[in-house]
Amino acid sequence: MNHLRITDEERAQLLTNGQARVAGQAIDPLPVVRLFTPDAHLIWLLTELDPEDGDTAYGLIDLGIGMPELGTVQLSALASIVGPRKQPVMRDRYFQAARPLSEYVRLAQENGSIID
């Protein structure tokens, strides 16, 4: 995950949210981190991290094909992805969630992509 430059604070919040979901709590957290490819229009809004493996993240995934959806992704796999101009997946250092995940999902499904 260090390849993605996720901060210790973000990782702690992702794990806290993951632990809440594993414990059966109904949560609708704010996305903690936004990852993207600067040259391929791929976006991941992540809300939690599996406390068991520390690698499986959950959130809204937009692969740039007009069908954003909730799902999981391994952070270790994201660290090896590059876009057409060899740009790696990056963390949006300026991202501040404006709404809970459910609202991002609703808006993304209406618009065919994650909007901010």
N, CA, C and O atoms as a GROMACS GRO file, in nm:
protein
  464
    1MET      N    1   0.082  -0.118   0.000
    1MET     CA    2   0.000   0.000   0.000
    1MET      C    3   0.087   0.126   0.000
    1MET      O    4   0.041   0.232  -0.041
    2ASN      N    5   0.208   0.116   0.044
    2ASN     CA    6   0.297   0.231   0.042
    2ASN      C    7   0.320   0.283  -0.098
    2ASN      O    8   0.343   0.402  -0.119
    3HIS      N    9   0.312   0.192  -0.198
    3HIS     CA   10   0.329   0.234  -0.336
    3HIS      C   11   0.221   0.335  -0.375
    3HIS      O   12   0.244   0.422  -0.459
    4LEU      N   13   0.104   0.323  -0.313
    4LEU     CA   14  -0.008   0.412  -0.343
    4LEU      C   15  -0.004   0.537  -0.257
    4LEU      O   16  -0.085   0.629  -0.277
    5ARG      N   17   0.086   0.542  -0.163
    5ARG     CA   18   0.106   0.658  -0.075
    5ARG      C   19  -0.015   0.687   0.012
    5ARG      O   20  -0.044   0.803   0.043
    6ILE      N   21  -0.087   0.582   0.052
    6ILE     CA   22  -0.196   0.597   0.147
    6ILE      C   23  -0.132   0.625   0.283
    6ILE      O   24  -0.042   0.554   0.327
    7THR      N   25  -0.180   0.729   0.348
    7THR     CA   26  -0.119   0.769   0.475
    7THR      C   27  -0.156   0.672   0.587
    7THR      O   28  -0.252   0.595   0.574
    8ASP      N   29  -0.081   0.675   0.694
    8ASP     CA   30  -0.110   0.592   0.811
    8ASP      C   31  -0.249   0.624   0.867
    8ASP      O   32  -0.322   0.534   0.909
    9GLU      N   33  -0.284   0.752   0.867
    9GLU     CA   34  -0.416   0.795   0.918
    9GLU      C   35  -0.528   0.738   0.828
    9GLU      O   36  -0.629   0.690   0.879
   10GLU      N   37  -0.509   0.744   0.698
   10GLU     CA   38  -0.610   0.690   0.606
   10GLU      C   39  -0.622   0.538   0.622
   10GLU      O   40  -0.732   0.484   0.625
   11ARG      N   41  -0.508   0.472   0.634
   11ARG     CA   42  -0.510   0.326   0.654
   11ARG      C   43  -0.584   0.291   0.783
   11ARG      O   44  -0.662   0.196   0.785
   12ALA      N   45  -0.560   0.365   0.889
   12ALA     CA   46  -0.627   0.339   1.017
   12ALA      C   47  -0.778   0.357   1.002
   12ALA      O   48  -0.855   0.277   1.055
   13GLN      N   49  -0.821   0.461   0.932
   13GLN     CA   50  -0.965   0.484   0.913
   13GLN      C   51  -1.026   0.374   0.825
   13GLN      O   52  -1.136   0.328   0.853
   14LEU      N   53  -0.955   0.333   0.720
   14LEU     CA   54  -1.003   0.223   0.634
   14LEU      C   55  -1.020   0.096   0.716
   14LEU      O   56  -1.120   0.025   0.700
   15LEU      N   57  -0.926   0.066   0.803
   15LEU     CA   58  -0.935  -0.053   0.888
   15LEU      C   59  -1.047  -0.042   0.990
   15LEU      O   60  -1.118  -0.140   1.016
   16THR      N   61  -1.066   0.076   1.047
   16THR     CA   62  -1.175   0.097   1.143
   16THR      C   63  -1.310   0.071   1.075
   16THR      O   64  -1.396   0.004   1.132
   17ASN      N   65  -1.327   0.125   0.955
   17ASN     CA   66  -1.451   0.102   0.881
   17ASN      C   67  -1.467  -0.046   0.846
   17ASN      O   68  -1.578  -0.099   0.853
   18GLY      N   69  -1.359  -0.111   0.809
   18GLY     CA   70  -1.364  -0.254   0.778
   18GLY      C   71  -1.402  -0.336   0.899
   18GLY      O   72  -1.479  -0.431   0.889
   19GLN      N   73  -1.346  -0.301   1.014
   19GLN     CA   74  -1.379  -0.374   1.137
   19GLN      C   75  -1.526  -0.355   1.174
   19GLN      O   76  -1.590  -0.448   1.223
   20ALA      N   77  -1.581  -0.236   1.150
   20ALA     CA   78  -1.722  -0.210   1.179
   20ALA      C   79  -1.811  -0.297   1.091
   20ALA      O   80  -1.910  -0.353   1.139
   21ARG      N   81  -1.777  -0.309   0.964
   21ARG     CA   82  -1.858  -0.391   0.873
   21ARG      C   83  -1.848  -0.539   0.912
   21ARG      O   84  -1.949  -0.609   0.912
   22VAL      N   85  -1.726  -0.586   0.943
   22VAL     CA   86  -1.708  -0.726   0.985
   22VAL      C   87  -1.789  -0.754   1.111
   22VAL      O   88  -1.841  -0.865   1.128
   23ALA      N   89  -1.801  -0.655   1.199
   23ALA     CA   90  -1.877  -0.671   1.324
   23ALA      C   91  -2.027  -0.665   1.300
   23ALA      O   92  -2.106  -0.681   1.394
   24GLY      N   93  -2.068  -0.643   1.175
   24GLY     CA   94  -2.210  -0.643   1.143
   24GLY      C   95  -2.279  -0.509   1.158
   24GLY      O   96  -2.402  -0.501   1.151
   25GLN      N   97  -2.203  -0.404   1.178
   25GLN     CA   98  -2.262  -0.271   1.190
   25GLN      C   99  -2.307  -0.222   1.053
   25GLN      O  100  -2.235  -0.239   0.954
   26ALA      N  101  -2.424  -0.162   1.046
   26ALA     CA  102  -2.471  -0.101   0.922
   26ALA      C  103  -2.405   0.037   0.912
   26ALA      O  104  -2.440   0.129   0.985
   27ILE      N  105  -2.309   0.049   0.821
   27ILE     CA  106  -2.236   0.175   0.809
   27ILE      C  107  -2.250   0.230   0.667
   27ILE      O  108  -2.264   0.154   0.571
   28ASP      N  109  -2.246   0.360   0.656
   28ASP     CA  110  -2.244   0.430   0.527
   28ASP      C  111  -2.139   0.540   0.540
   28ASP      O  112  -2.172   0.659   0.545
   29PRO      N  113  -2.012   0.499   0.545
   29PRO     CA  114  -1.906   0.597   0.574
   29PRO      C  115  -1.876   0.690   0.458
   29PRO      O  116  -1.912   0.665   0.343
   30LEU      N  117  -1.809   0.796   0.492
   30LEU     CA  118  -1.751   0.883   0.389
   30LEU      C  119  -1.636   0.807   0.326
   30LEU      O  120  -1.563   0.736   0.396
   31PRO      N  121  -1.616   0.819   0.195
   31PRO     CA  122  -1.495   0.761   0.136
   31PRO      C  123  -1.372   0.819   0.204
   31PRO      O  124  -1.366   0.938   0.235
   32VAL      N  125  -1.274   0.734   0.227
   32VAL     CA  126  -1.153   0.775   0.298
   32VAL      C  127  -1.046   0.820   0.201
   32VAL      O  128  -0.973   0.916   0.227
   33VAL      N  129  -1.036   0.752   0.089
   33VAL     CA  130  -0.930   0.781  -0.007
   33VAL      C  131  -0.984   0.768  -0.150
   33VAL      O  132  -1.069   0.684  -0.178
   34ARG      N  133  -0.932   0.852  -0.237
   34ARG     CA  134  -0.964   0.847  -0.379
   34ARG      C  135  -0.835   0.813  -0.452
   34ARG      O  136  -0.736   0.886  -0.444
   35LEU      N  137  -0.837   0.701  -0.524
   35LEU     CA  138  -0.724   0.661  -0.608
   35LEU      C  139  -0.766   0.677  -0.753
   35LEU      O  140  -0.883   0.663  -0.786
   36PHE      N  141  -0.669   0.706  -0.839
   36PHE     CA  142  -0.702   0.727  -0.980
   36PHE      C  143  -0.580   0.704  -1.067
   36PHE      O  144  -0.466   0.705  -1.020
   37THR      N  145  -0.606   0.684  -1.196
   37THR     CA  146  -0.498   0.683  -1.294
   37THR      C  147  -0.508   0.813  -1.371
   37THR      O  148  -0.613   0.841  -1.430
   38PRO      N  149  -0.404   0.893  -1.374
   38PRO     CA  150  -0.411   1.022  -1.441
   38PRO      C  151  -0.426   1.012  -1.592
   38PRO      O  152  -0.464   1.109  -1.657
   39ASP      N  153  -0.396   0.897  -1.649
   39ASP     CA  154  -0.401   0.885  -1.795
   39ASP      C  155  -0.499   0.779  -1.845
   39ASP      O  156  -0.494   0.742  -1.962
   40ALA      N  157  -0.588   0.729  -1.758
   40ALA     CA  158  -0.680   0.624  -1.804
   40ALA      C  159  -0.821   0.638  -1.748
   40ALA      O  160  -0.905   0.552  -1.776
   41HIS      N  161  -0.850   0.741  -1.672
   41HIS     CA  162  -0.985   0.768  -1.621
   41HIS      C  163  -1.041   0.656  -1.534
   41HIS      O  164  -1.162   0.630  -1.537
   42LEU      N  165  -0.957   0.590  -1.457
   42LEU     CA  166  -1.000   0.490  -1.361
   42LEU      C  167  -1.001   0.555  -1.223
   42LEU      O  168  -0.908   0.628  -1.188
   43ILE      N  169  -1.107   0.528  -1.144
   43ILE     CA  170  -1.121   0.590  -1.012
   43ILE      C  171  -1.170   0.486  -0.912
   43ILE      O  172  -1.258   0.405  -0.942
   44TRP      N  173  -1.112   0.490  -0.793
   44TRP     CA  174  -1.156   0.407  -0.681
   44TRP      C  175  -1.180   0.499  -0.563
   44TRP      O  176  -1.088   0.567  -0.518
   45LEU      N  177  -1.304   0.500  -0.511
   45LEU     CA  178  -1.335   0.571  -0.386
   45LEU      C  179  -1.347   0.464  -0.279
   45LEU      O  180  -1.445   0.390  -0.276
   46LEU      N  181  -1.250   0.456  -0.193
   46LEU     CA  182  -1.243   0.347  -0.096
   46LEU      C  183  -1.288   0.391   0.042
   46LEU      O  184  -1.254   0.499   0.090
   47THR      N  185  -1.367   0.303   0.105
   47THR     CA  186  -1.420   0.333   0.238
   47THR      C  187  -1.364   0.243   0.346
   47THR      O  188  -1.361   0.281   0.463
   48GLU      N  189  -1.319   0.124   0.308
   48GLU     CA  190  -1.275   0.032   0.412
   48GLU      C  191  -1.171  -0.067   0.361
   48GLU      O  192  -1.151  -0.085   0.241
   49LEU      N  193  -1.106  -0.128   0.457
   49LEU     CA  194  -1.001  -0.226   0.431
   49LEU      C  195  -1.029  -0.348   0.517
   49LEU      O  196  -1.059  -0.335   0.636
   50ASP      N  197  -1.019  -0.465   0.458
   50ASP     CA  198  -1.045  -0.589   0.530
   50ASP      C  199  -0.941  -0.604   0.641
   50ASP      O  200  -0.821  -0.608   0.614
   51PRO      N  201  -0.986  -0.612   0.768
   51PRO     CA  202  -0.891  -0.622   0.878
   51PRO      C  203  -0.818  -0.757   0.881
   51PRO      O  204  -0.713  -0.769   0.944
   52GLU      N  205  -0.873  -0.857   0.814
   52GLU     CA  206  -0.809  -0.990   0.810
   52GLU      C  207  -0.682  -0.990   0.726
   52GLU      O  208  -0.578  -1.039   0.770
   53ASP      N  209  -0.690  -0.934   0.604
   53ASP     CA  210  -0.573  -0.940   0.516
   53ASP      C  211  -0.504  -0.804   0.497
   53ASP      O  212  -0.391  -0.800   0.450
   54GLY      N  213  -0.570  -0.695   0.534
   54GLY     CA  214  -0.509  -0.563   0.521
   54GLY      C  215  -0.481  -0.522   0.378
   54GLY      O  216  -0.410  -0.424   0.355
   55ASP      N  217  -0.536  -0.595   0.281
   55ASP     CA  218  -0.509  -0.567   0.140
   55ASP      C  219  -0.636  -0.549   0.057
   55ASP      O  220  -0.635  -0.479  -0.044
   56THR      N  221  -0.745  -0.611   0.100
   56THR     CA  222  -0.870  -0.604   0.023
   56THR      C  223  -0.948  -0.482   0.065
   56THR      O  224  -0.994  -0.471   0.179
   57ALA      N  225  -0.963  -0.389  -0.029
   57ALA     CA  226  -1.035  -0.264  -0.003
   57ALA      C  227  -1.174  -0.272  -0.067
   57ALA      O  228  -1.194  -0.342  -0.166
   58TYR      N  229  -1.268  -0.198  -0.009
   58TYR     CA  230  -1.405  -0.194  -0.057
   58TYR      C  231  -1.442  -0.050  -0.087
   58TYR      O  232  -1.402   0.042  -0.015
   59GLY      N  233  -1.518  -0.030  -0.193
   59GLY     CA  234  -1.566   0.103  -0.224
   59GLY      C  235  -1.628   0.108  -0.362
   59GLY      O  236  -1.663   0.005  -0.419
   60LEU      N  237  -1.642   0.228  -0.414
   60LEU     CA  238  -1.701   0.253  -0.544
   60LEU      C  239  -1.590   0.252  -0.648
   60LEU      O  240  -1.490   0.322  -0.636
   61ILE      N  241  -1.610   0.170  -0.751
   61ILE     CA  242  -1.507   0.150  -0.854
   61ILE      C  243  -1.562   0.199  -0.988
   61ILE      O  244  -1.671   0.159  -1.029
   62ASP      N  245  -1.487   0.285  -1.054
   62ASP     CA  246  -1.526   0.337  -1.186
   62ASP      C  247  -1.412   0.306  -1.283
   62ASP      O  248  -1.306   0.368  -1.280
   63LEU      N  249  -1.437   0.208  -1.370
   63LEU     CA  250  -1.336   0.166  -1.467
   63LEU      C  251  -1.342   0.245  -1.596
   63LEU      O  252  -1.277   0.210  -1.694
   64GLY      N  253  -1.422   0.352  -1.598
   64GLY     CA  254  -1.427   0.440  -1.714
   64GLY      C  255  -1.510   0.385  -1.830
   64GLY      O  256  -1.493   0.429  -1.943
   65ILE      N  257  -1.599   0.290  -1.801
   65ILE     CA  258  -1.681   0.231  -1.909
   65ILE      C  259  -1.829   0.261  -1.889
   65ILE      O  260  -1.914   0.196  -1.950
   66GLY      N  261  -1.861   0.359  -1.802
   66GLY     CA  262  -1.998   0.400  -1.782
   66GLY      C  263  -2.079   0.316  -1.688
   66GLY      O  264  -2.202   0.328  -1.684
   67MET      N  265  -2.014   0.228  -1.611
   67MET     CA  266  -2.085   0.140  -1.519
   67MET      C  267  -2.017   0.134  -1.383
   67MET      O  268  -1.968   0.028  -1.344
   68PRO      N  269  -2.011   0.245  -1.309
   68PRO     CA  270  -1.948   0.240  -1.177
   68PRO      C  271  -2.028   0.149  -1.084
   68PRO      O  272  -2.150   0.144  -1.091
   69GLU      N  273  -1.957   0.077  -0.998
   69GLU     CA  274  -2.025  -0.014  -0.906
   69GLU      C  275  -1.944  -0.035  -0.780
   69GLU      O  276  -1.824  -0.010  -0.776
   70LEU      N  277  -2.014  -0.082  -0.676
   70LEU     CA  278  -1.948  -0.118  -0.551
   70LEU      C  279  -1.874  -0.249  -0.569
   70LEU      O  280  -1.920  -0.339  -0.639
   71GLY      N  281  -1.758  -0.259  -0.506
   71GLY     CA  282  -1.684  -0.383  -0.515
   71GLY      C  283  -1.557  -0.379  -0.433
   71GLY      O  284  -1.531  -0.285  -0.358
   72THR      N  285  -1.478  -0.484  -0.449
   72THR     CA  286  -1.352  -0.494  -0.377
   72THR      C  287  -1.236  -0.495  -0.476
   72THR      O  288  -1.251  -0.530  -0.593
   73VAL      N  289  -1.122  -0.457  -0.425
   73VAL     CA  290  -1.000  -0.455  -0.504
   73VAL      C  291  -0.883  -0.477  -0.409
   73VAL      O  292  -0.885  -0.430  -0.295
   74GLN      N  293  -0.782  -0.548  -0.455
   74GLN     CA  294  -0.661  -0.566  -0.375
   74GLN      C  295  -0.569  -0.447  -0.401
   74GLN      O  296  -0.536  -0.416  -0.516
   75LEU      N  297  -0.529  -0.383  -0.293
   75LEU     CA  298  -0.438  -0.268  -0.307
   75LEU      C  299  -0.306  -0.311  -0.369
   75LEU      O  300  -0.245  -0.235  -0.444
   76SER      N  301  -0.262  -0.433  -0.339
   76SER     CA  302  -0.137  -0.482  -0.398
   76SER      C  303  -0.150  -0.491  -0.550
   76SER      O  304  -0.052  -0.468  -0.621
   77ALA      N  305  -0.268  -0.523  -0.601
   77ALA     CA  306  -0.289  -0.528  -0.746
   77ALA      C  307  -0.291  -0.387  -0.805
   77ALA      O  308  -0.236  -0.365  -0.912
   78LEU      N  309  -0.352  -0.293  -0.735
   78LEU     CA  310  -0.356  -0.155  -0.784
   78LEU      C  311  -0.216  -0.096  -0.796
   78LEU      O  312  -0.189  -0.016  -0.886
   79ALA      N  313  -0.128  -0.137  -0.707
   79ALA     CA  314   0.008  -0.083  -0.707
   79ALA      C  315   0.084  -0.121  -0.834
   79ALA      O  316   0.185  -0.059  -0.866
   80SER      N  317   0.036  -0.223  -0.906
   80SER     CA  318   0.107  -0.266  -1.027
   80SER      C  319   0.041  -0.217  -1.156
   80SER      O  320   0.092  -0.242  -1.264
   81ILE      N  321  -0.073  -0.147  -1.145
   81ILE     CA  322  -0.144  -0.099  -1.263
   81ILE      C  323  -0.080   0.031  -1.313
   81ILE      O  324  -0.044   0.119  -1.235
   82VAL      N  325  -0.066   0.040  -1.445
   82VAL     CA  326  -0.024   0.165  -1.508
   82VAL      C  327  -0.117   0.192  -1.626
   82VAL      O  328  -0.170   0.099  -1.687
   83GLY      N  329  -0.135   0.319  -1.656
   83GLY     CA  330  -0.219   0.359  -1.769
   83GLY      C  331  -0.141   0.353  -1.899
   83GLY      O  332  -0.027   0.308  -1.902
   84PRO      N  333  -0.204   0.398  -2.009
   84PRO     CA  334  -0.141   0.391  -2.140
   84PRO      C  335  -0.010   0.470  -2.153
   84PRO      O  336   0.074   0.438  -2.236
   85ARG      N  337   0.005   0.573  -2.070
   85ARG     CA  338   0.130   0.651  -2.073
   85ARG      C  339   0.220   0.615  -1.956
   85ARG      O  340   0.306   0.693  -1.915
   86LYS      N  341   0.198   0.491  -1.903
   86LYS     CA  342   0.280   0.436  -1.794
   86LYS      C  343   0.268   0.513  -1.663
   86LYS      O  344   0.358   0.509  -1.580
   87GLN      N  345   0.155   0.584  -1.645
   87GLN     CA  346   0.128   0.654  -1.520
   87GLN      C  347   0.070   0.554  -1.420
   87GLN      O  348  -0.024   0.483  -1.454
   88PRO      N  349   0.123   0.546  -1.299
   88PRO     CA  350   0.072   0.451  -1.199
   88PRO      C  351  -0.056   0.503  -1.134
   88PRO      O  352  -0.093   0.620  -1.149
   89VAL      N  353  -0.124   0.415  -1.062
   89VAL     CA  354  -0.237   0.456  -0.980
   89VAL      C  355  -0.182   0.550  -0.872
   89VAL      O  356  -0.079   0.523  -0.811
   90MET      N  357  -0.254   0.659  -0.851
   90MET     CA  358  -0.209   0.760  -0.755
   90MET      C  359  -0.319   0.790  -0.655
   90MET      O  360  -0.438   0.769  -0.683
   91ARG      N  361  -0.281   0.838  -0.541
   91ARG     CA  362  -0.375   0.885  -0.439
   91ARG      C  363  -0.400   1.033  -0.463
   91ARG      O  364  -0.307   1.111  -0.483
   92ASP      N  365  -0.528   1.071  -0.461
   92ASP     CA  366  -0.564   1.213  -0.475
   92ASP      C  367  -0.539   1.280  -0.340
   92ASP      O  368  -0.618   1.265  -0.246
   93ARG      N  369  -0.431   1.352  -0.331
   93ARG     CA  370  -0.392   1.415  -0.204
   93ARG      C  371  -0.489   1.523  -0.159
   93ARG      O  372  -0.491   1.559  -0.042
   94TYR      N  373  -0.570   1.575  -0.252
   94TYR     CA  374  -0.660   1.685  -0.221
   94TYR      C  375  -0.805   1.640  -0.202
   94TYR      O  376  -0.893   1.724  -0.179
   95PHE      N  377  -0.831   1.511  -0.210
   95PHE     CA  378  -0.967   1.461  -0.198
   95PHE      C  379  -1.021   1.479  -0.056
   95PHE      O  380  -0.956   1.440   0.041
   96GLN      N  381  -1.139   1.536  -0.045
   96GLN     CA  382  -1.213   1.547   0.080
   96GLN      C  383  -1.355   1.501   0.049
   96GLN      O  384  -1.426   1.566  -0.028
   97ALA      N  385  -1.396   1.392   0.108
   97ALA     CA  386  -1.530   1.339   0.082
   97ALA      C  387  -1.636   1.443   0.121
   97ALA      O  388  -1.629   1.503   0.227
   98ALA      N  389  -1.733   1.461   0.032
   98ALA     CA  390  -1.839   1.559   0.055
   98ALA      C  391  -1.970   1.493   0.095
   98ALA      O  392  -2.064   1.561   0.136
   99ARG      N  393  -1.977   1.360   0.083
   99ARG     CA  394  -2.102   1.288   0.110
   99ARG      C  395  -2.071   1.144   0.143
   99ARG      O  396  -1.960   1.097   0.115
  100PRO      N  397  -2.165   1.071   0.202
  100PRO     CA  398  -2.141   0.929   0.232
  100PRO      C  399  -2.135   0.847   0.103
  100PRO      O  400  -2.178   0.892  -0.004
  101LEU      N  401  -2.082   0.729   0.116
  101LEU     CA  402  -2.062   0.642   0.000
  101LEU      C  403  -2.192   0.620  -0.078
  101LEU      O  404  -2.190   0.621  -0.201
  102SER      N  405  -2.304   0.600  -0.009
  102SER     CA  406  -2.430   0.574  -0.078
  102SER      C  407  -2.467   0.687  -0.174
  102SER      O  408  -2.523   0.662  -0.281
  103GLU      N  409  -2.435   0.810  -0.138
  103GLU     CA  410  -2.464   0.924  -0.227
  103GLU      C  411  -2.370   0.925  -0.347
  103GLU      O  412  -2.413   0.956  -0.459
  104TYR      N  413  -2.243   0.892  -0.326
  104TYR     CA  414  -2.152   0.882  -0.439
  104TYR      C  415  -2.200   0.774  -0.535
  104TYR      O  416  -2.194   0.792  -0.657
  105VAL      N  417  -2.249   0.662  -0.481
  105VAL     CA  418  -2.299   0.552  -0.565
  105VAL      C  419  -2.419   0.600  -0.646
  105VAL      O  420  -2.424   0.579  -0.767
  106ARG      N  421  -2.515   0.663  -0.579
  106ARG     CA  422  -2.636   0.710  -0.648
  106ARG      C  423  -2.601   0.806  -0.761
  106ARG      O  424  -2.650   0.792  -0.873
  107LEU      N  425  -2.516   0.903  -0.732
  107LEU     CA  426  -2.478   1.002  -0.833
  107LEU      C  427  -2.398   0.938  -0.948
  107LEU      O  428  -2.418   0.972  -1.064
  108ALA      N  429  -2.310   0.846  -0.914
  108ALA     CA  430  -2.230   0.778  -1.017
  108ALA      C  431  -2.318   0.696  -1.108
  108ALA      O  432  -2.295   0.693  -1.229
  109GLN      N  433  -2.417   0.627  -1.052
  109GLN     CA  434  -2.505   0.545  -1.135
  109GLN      C  435  -2.593   0.634  -1.224
  109GLN      O  436  -2.621   0.598  -1.339
  110GLU      N  437  -2.636   0.749  -1.174
  110GLU     CA  438  -2.715   0.843  -1.255
  110GLU      C  439  -2.633   0.901  -1.369
  110GLU      O  440  -2.684   0.922  -1.478
  111ASN      N  441  -2.504   0.927  -1.343
  111ASN     CA  442  -2.419   0.996  -1.440
  111ASN      C  443  -2.327   0.905  -1.520
  111ASN      O  444  -2.265   0.949  -1.616
  112GLY      N  445  -2.319   0.778  -1.483
  112GLY     CA  446  -2.232   0.686  -1.554
  112GLY      C  447  -2.085   0.696  -1.518
  112GLY      O  448  -2.001   0.631  -1.579
  113SER      N  449  -2.055   0.779  -1.418
  113SER     CA  450  -1.917   0.792  -1.372
  113SER      C  451  -1.917   0.861  -1.235
  113SER      O  452  -2.015   0.925  -1.196
  114ILE      N  453  -1.807   0.848  -1.164
  114ILE     CA  454  -1.793   0.916  -1.035
  114ILE      C  455  -1.775   1.063  -1.061
  114ILE      O  456  -1.688   1.105  -1.138
  115ILE      N  457  -1.859   1.143  -0.996
  115ILE     CA  458  -1.845   1.288  -1.009
  115ILE      C  459  -1.812   1.345  -0.872
  115ILE      O  460  -1.840   1.283  -0.770
  116ASP      N  461  -1.754   1.462  -0.871
  116ASP     CA  462  -1.722   1.528  -0.744
  116ASP      C  463  -1.783   1.664  -0.740
  116ASP      O  464  -1.766   1.735  -0.641
   0.00000   0.00000   0.00000
